[in-house]
Amino acid sequence: MYLLWVLRADLACPVQRPTIPYNRDMTWTPKTDFPVLTARIPTPPFGEMKDRKTVWYDQYAKSGGYDGLRKALSMKPADVVDTVKTAELRGRGGAGFPTGLKWTFLPKSEDPNNPGVRYLAINADESEPGTFKDRLLMDFDPHLMLEGIAICCYACRLSKAYIYIRGEYHHQAMVVEKAIKEAYDKGVFGGKGLLNGASTATGEVWKVECHLHRGAGAYICGEETALLESLEGKRGWPRNKPPFPAIKGLFGKPTIINNVETLAHLPSIVSNGSAWFHKQGTESKIGGPPSFGTKLMGVSGHVNKPGVYEFDLGIPLRVMVEKYCGGMRNGKKYKGAIAGGISTGILGPDQFDAEMDFDIGRKYNVLGLGTACPTIFDEDTDMVAVARNIARFFKHESCGQCTPCREGSGWLYQLLSRIEAGDARTKDLDLTLEIATSMGAMPGTTICGLADGNNWATRTIMNKYWDEFVARVRPTYVPVTMSVGAGARV
């Protein structure tokens, strides 16, 4: 990982960081020349956004919908899990954890056909600022998510699924509710079993119930254990781990938690196999796990054509902006970008060529790829104001359970507000970085990662735009006194 380190702020020393030169002649060729997740949703670069309309059950079924579920039912559940594991599908919700591997954490049952009550929780909260990719799927192709839910439930022996949708997604909730009703009416879910009681490779009929649960607008409920608490009707406070949800999750039962986009990949992977999936995306260039598959990327900020796009993982940010998003707005220069939600930190002015894959954290000193929904900033952006606004958000959304986050988020907001107003001194830069560095699950001071997001956002913005912060503060003078002899007066 590239390390950005800061010398004492009161010495006004600039940050030292690696120089990654621009490659303006860089070419990038996509591996996938067809839409995968957006096959029914016209989406650049494969279609025009203006042609989008919601796909309901009949149209979905006529265009190959639920074929992946039919194939899954013809396989043993363990074989479906192995297919997903071999495909190396990584979670699309933010952390990028291998999906198939997560499924294997469920406890083994003596009777695979009767493992008891186990749950699937679908994270459709999508409250990360700048992120709106799952909304596209729920708006226009909700049955793709429902098919993925059915496949996951069959493979993992789960009998009930709860879709936890963001409280502000009023229209999306109505669309998903209608799609669930269609799925019940057509026998996808319900008492007869999946696909009206279709026979399976194990000889039994697997029954799944699917429900929609609307949140109340709390950002913290995007954290998986806070989501479970909210589903249970409690305050959305993250839980200590272990035990992990796969062992003791919703209502104390084994639970798998997957993101909307992650589940939407399952039908095509099961239908076409893991080798087909490996042809999309990219291998790691630094010896890490691969970033296979396509990814929905919601681009916002100072670009001419914002919106949700579907790209192979590994697309350089510059190519995305200049080739597909119409370039920087008003012809301005690129200054920085939030790679995938504000909690991931920021890509600096010399990191426009960053590849959008799961290695981005190790290569460019950000927390990770996150949701892969970049927010682009032009040359006129006040990065001090950006840092202050992000701190304001985290202060408002901290659940208050952990003292370092509850108090630290407020302190960071106060300090950054003081810096923005020009009322701070250089020692306040030191204090801001010290507080930020002490917050989070990674330093070991909080239960969940909300404070880590605040930490990384603050530190990366300050480190990569150090001169802007130094220019807004007054020098801190430390008086120096000298004495000669033991009786000298100071």
Solvent accessible surface area in square Angstrom, and as a share of the most:
residue,aa,sasa,rsa
1,M,126,0.56
2,Y,85,0.32
3,L,132,0.66
4,L,22,0.11
5,W,118,0.41
6,V,41,0.24
7,L,75,0.37
8,R,135,0.49
9,A,0,0.00
10,D,38,0.20
11,L,122,0.61
12,A,51,0.40
13,C,31,0.19
14,P,88,0.55
15,V,16,0.09
16,Q,100,0.45
17,R,86,0.31
18,P,41,0.26
19,T,114,0.66
20,I,33,0.17
21,P,103,0.65
22,Y,85,0.32
23,N,76,0.39
24,R,163,0.59
25,D,129,0.67
26,M,48,0.21
27,T,125,0.72
28,W,53,0.18
29,T,113,0.66
30,P,52,0.33
31,K,122,0.52
32,T,6,0.03
33,D,123,0.64
34,F,83,0.35
35,P,41,0.26
36,V,19,0.11
37,L,2,0.01
38,T,3,0.02
39,A,63,0.49
40,R,51,0.18
41,I,1,0.00
42,P,38,0.24
43,T,1,0.01
44,P,24,0.15
45,P,59,0.37
46,F,71,0.30
47,G,23,0.22
48,E,101,0.45
49,M,62,0.28
50,K,167,0.71
51,D,77,0.40
52,R,45,0.16
53,K,132,0.56
54,T,33,0.19
55,V,1,0.01
56,W,70,0.25
57,Y,28,0.11
58,D,84,0.44
59,Q,81,0.36
60,Y,1,0.00
61,A,37,0.28
62,K,176,0.75
63,S,60,0.39
64,G,34,0.33
65,G,1,0.01
66,Y,1,0.00
67,D,72,0.37
68,G,2,0.02
69,L,0,0.00
70,R,119,0.43
71,K,88,0.37
72,A,0,0.00
73,L,4,0.02
74,S,77,0.50
75,M,39,0.17
76,K,121,0.51
77,P,14,0.09
78,A,67,0.52
79,D,63,0.33
80,V,0,0.00
81,V,18,0.11
82,D,79,0.41
83,T,26,0.15
84,V,0,0.00
85,K,93,0.39
86,T,77,0.45
87,A,0,0.00
88,E,67,0.30
89,L,0,0.00
90,R,34,0.12
91,G,14,0.14
92,R,1,0.00
93,G,39,0.38
94,G,25,0.24
95,A,96,0.74
96,G,2,0.02
97,F,84,0.35
98,P,46,0.29
99,T,2,0.01
100,G,1,0.01
101,L,64,0.32
102,K,48,0.20
103,W,6,0.02
104,T,44,0.25
105,F,97,0.40
106,L,12,0.06
107,P,54,0.34
108,K,178,0.76
109,S,40,0.26
110,E,185,0.83
111,D,69,0.36
112,P,82,0.52
113,N,68,0.35
114,N,109,0.56
115,P,29,0.18
116,G,43,0.41
117,V,64,0.37
118,R,17,0.06
119,Y,18,0.07
120,L,0,0.00
121,A,0,0.00
122,I,0,0.00
123,N,27,0.14
124,A,0,0.00
125,D,2,0.01
126,E,18,0.08
127,S,17,0.11
128,E,28,0.12
129,P,42,0.26
130,G,30,0.29
131,T,9,0.06
132,F,55,0.23
133,K,1,0.01
134,D,3,0.01
135,R,108,0.39
136,L,8,0.04
137,L,0,0.00
138,M,0,0.00
139,D,17,0.09
140,F,46,0.19
141,D,0,0.00
142,P,0,0.00
143,H,0,0.00
144,L,12,0.06
145,M,0,0.00
146,L,0,0.00
147,E,2,0.01
148,G,0,0.00
149,I,0,0.00
150,A,0,0.00
151,I,0,0.00
152,C,0,0.00
153,C,0,0.00
154,Y,0,0.00
155,A,5,0.04
156,C,5,0.03
157,R,14,0.05
158,L,0,0.00
159,S,31,0.20
160,K,70,0.29
161,A,0,0.00
162,Y,47,0.18
163,I,0,0.00
164,Y,2,0.01
165,I,0,0.00
166,R,61,0.22
167,G,11,0.11
168,E,84,0.38
169,Y,10,0.04
170,H,109,0.49
171,H,100,0.45
172,Q,7,0.03
173,A,2,0.02
174,M,123,0.55
175,V,8,0.05
176,V,0,0.00
177,E,89,0.40
178,K,102,0.43
179,A,0,0.00
180,I,12,0.06
181,K,131,0.55
182,E,36,0.16
183,A,0,0.00
184,Y,70,0.26
185,D,100,0.52
186,K,89,0.38
187,G,7,0.06
188,V,0,0.00
189,F,5,0.02
190,G,9,0.09
191,G,53,0.51
192,K,150,0.64
193,G,0,0.00
194,L,3,0.01
195,L,26,0.13
196,N,86,0.44
197,G,23,0.22
198,A,36,0.28
199,S,94,0.61
200,T,16,0.09
201,A,46,0.36
202,T,48,0.28
203,G,67,0.64
204,E,33,0.15
205,V,65,0.37
206,W,19,0.07
207,K,111,0.47
208,V,0,0.00
209,E,55,0.25
210,C,2,0.01
211,H,77,0.34
212,L,28,0.14
213,H,61,0.27
214,R,106,0.39
215,G,13,0.12
216,A,105,0.81
217,G,25,0.24
218,A,37,0.29
219,Y,29,0.11
220,I,13,0.07
221,C,7,0.04
222,G,29,0.28
223,E,37,0.16
224,E,49,0.22
225,T,2,0.01
226,A,0,0.00
227,L,0,0.00
228,L,0,0.00
229,E,26,0.12
230,S,20,0.13
231,L,18,0.09
232,E,35,0.15
233,G,70,0.67
234,K,116,0.49
235,R,170,0.62
236,G,13,0.12
237,W,84,0.29
238,P,5,0.03
239,R,57,0.21
240,N,105,0.54
241,K,73,0.31
242,P,101,0.64
243,P,71,0.45
244,F,107,0.45
245,P,11,0.07
246,A,9,0.07
247,I,94,0.47
248,K,112,0.48
249,G,1,0.01
250,L,0,0.00
251,F,104,0.43
252,G,36,0.34
253,K,90,0.38
254,P,20,0.13
255,T,1,0.01
256,I,1,0.01
257,I,10,0.05
258,N,7,0.04
259,N,19,0.10
260,V,0,0.00
261,E,0,0.00
262,T,0,0.00
263,L,0,0.00
264,A,2,0.02
265,H,0,0.00
266,L,0,0.00
267,P,11,0.07
268,S,23,0.15
269,I,0,0.00
270,V,2,0.01
271,S,45,0.29
272,N,78,0.40
273,G,22,0.21
274,S,22,0.14
275,A,71,0.55
276,W,52,0.18
277,F,0,0.00
278,H,58,0.26
279,K,142,0.60
280,Q,4,0.02
281,G,2,0.02
282,T,20,0.12
283,E,104,0.47
284,S,24,0.15
285,K,142,0.60
286,I,65,0.33
287,G,78,0.75
288,G,19,0.18
289,P,76,0.48
290,P,16,0.10
291,S,2,0.01
292,F,12,0.05
293,G,0,0.00
294,T,3,0.01
295,K,1,0.00
296,L,0,0.00
297,M,0,0.00
298,G,0,0.00
299,V,0,0.00
300,S,26,0.17
301,G,30,0.29
302,H,41,0.18
303,V,4,0.02
304,N,76,0.39
305,K,120,0.51
306,P,69,0.44
307,G,13,0.12
308,V,8,0.05
309,Y,3,0.01
310,E,1,0.00
311,F,7,0.03
312,D,5,0.03
313,L,2,0.01
314,G,8,0.08
315,I,0,0.00
316,P,4,0.03
317,L,0,0.00
318,R,11,0.04
319,V,15,0.09
320,M,0,0.00
321,V,0,0.00
322,E,91,0.41
323,K,127,0.54
324,Y,36,0.14
325,C,0,0.00
326,G,35,0.34
327,G,14,0.13
328,M,20,0.09
329,R,100,0.37
330,N,120,0.61
331,G,72,0.69
332,K,67,0.28
333,K,147,0.62
334,Y,23,0.09
335,K,31,0.13
336,G,0,0.00
337,A,0,0.00
338,I,8,0.04
339,A,0,0.00
340,G,1,0.01
341,G,1,0.01
342,I,15,0.08
343,S,22,0.15
344,T,6,0.03
345,G,2,0.02
346,I,0,0.00
347,L,0,0.00
348,G,1,0.01
349,P,43,0.27
350,D,32,0.17
351,Q,6,0.03
352,F,7,0.03
353,D,13,0.07
354,A,0,0.00
355,E,33,0.15
356,M,0,0.00
357,D,5,0.02
358,F,26,0.11
359,D,4,0.02
360,I,0,0.00
361,G,6,0.06
362,R,118,0.43
363,K,27,0.11
364,Y,14,0.05
365,N,9,0.05
366,V,1,0.00
367,L,64,0.32
368,G,16,0.16
369,L,4,0.02
370,G,9,0.09
371,T,13,0.07
372,A,0,0.00
373,C,0,0.00
374,P,0,0.00
375,T,27,0.15
376,I,0,0.00
377,F,22,0.09
378,D,10,0.05
379,E,76,0.34
380,D,98,0.51
381,T,19,0.11
382,D,52,0.27
383,M,0,0.00
384,V,0,0.00
385,A,25,0.20
386,V,23,0.13
387,A,2,0.02
388,R,57,0.21
389,N,70,0.36
390,I,12,0.06
391,A,0,0.00
392,R,102,0.37
393,F,36,0.15
394,F,1,0.00
395,K,93,0.39
396,H,138,0.62
397,E,30,0.13
398,S,21,0.14
399,C,40,0.24
400,G,18,0.17
401,Q,54,0.24
402,C,24,0.14
403,T,73,0.43
404,P,48,0.30
405,C,11,0.07
406,R,103,0.38
407,E,63,0.28
408,G,2,0.02
409,S,1,0.01
410,G,10,0.09
411,W,127,0.45
412,L,0,0.00
413,Y,61,0.23
414,Q,105,0.46
415,L,8,0.04
416,L,0,0.00
417,S,36,0.23
418,R,99,0.36
419,I,0,0.00
420,E,47,0.21
421,A,72,0.56
422,G,31,0.29
423,D,87,0.45
424,A,0,0.00
425,R,88,0.32
426,T,8,0.04
427,K,111,0.47
428,D,10,0.05
429,L,0,0.00
430,D,31,0.16
431,L,79,0.40
432,T,0,0.00
433,L,21,0.10
434,E,118,0.53
435,I,20,0.10
436,A,0,0.00
437,T,74,0.43
438,S,58,0.37
439,M,2,0.01
440,G,0,0.00
441,A,43,0.34
442,M,125,0.56
443,P,62,0.39
444,G,63,0.60
445,T,59,0.34
446,T,19,0.11
447,I,46,0.24
448,C,17,0.10
449,G,39,0.38
450,L,12,0.06
451,A,1,0.01
452,D,5,0.03
453,G,0,0.00
454,N,0,0.00
455,N,5,0.03
456,W,16,0.06
457,A,1,0.01
458,T,3,0.02
459,R,46,0.17
460,T,1,0.00
461,I,2,0.01
462,M,0,0.00
463,N,5,0.03
464,K,3,0.01
465,Y,13,0.05
466,W,7,0.03
467,D,104,0.54
468,E,47,0.21
469,F,0,0.00
470,V,39,0.22
471,A,85,0.66
472,R,72,0.26
473,V,16,0.09
474,R,116,0.42
475,P,71,0.45
476,T,28,0.16
477,Y,174,0.66
478,V,106,0.61
479,P,121,0.76
480,V,130,0.75
481,T,95,0.55
482,M,168,0.75
483,S,68,0.44
484,V,138,0.79
485,G,58,0.56
486,A,120,0.93
487,G,73,0.70
488,A,38,0.30
489,R,230,0.84
490,V,141,0.81
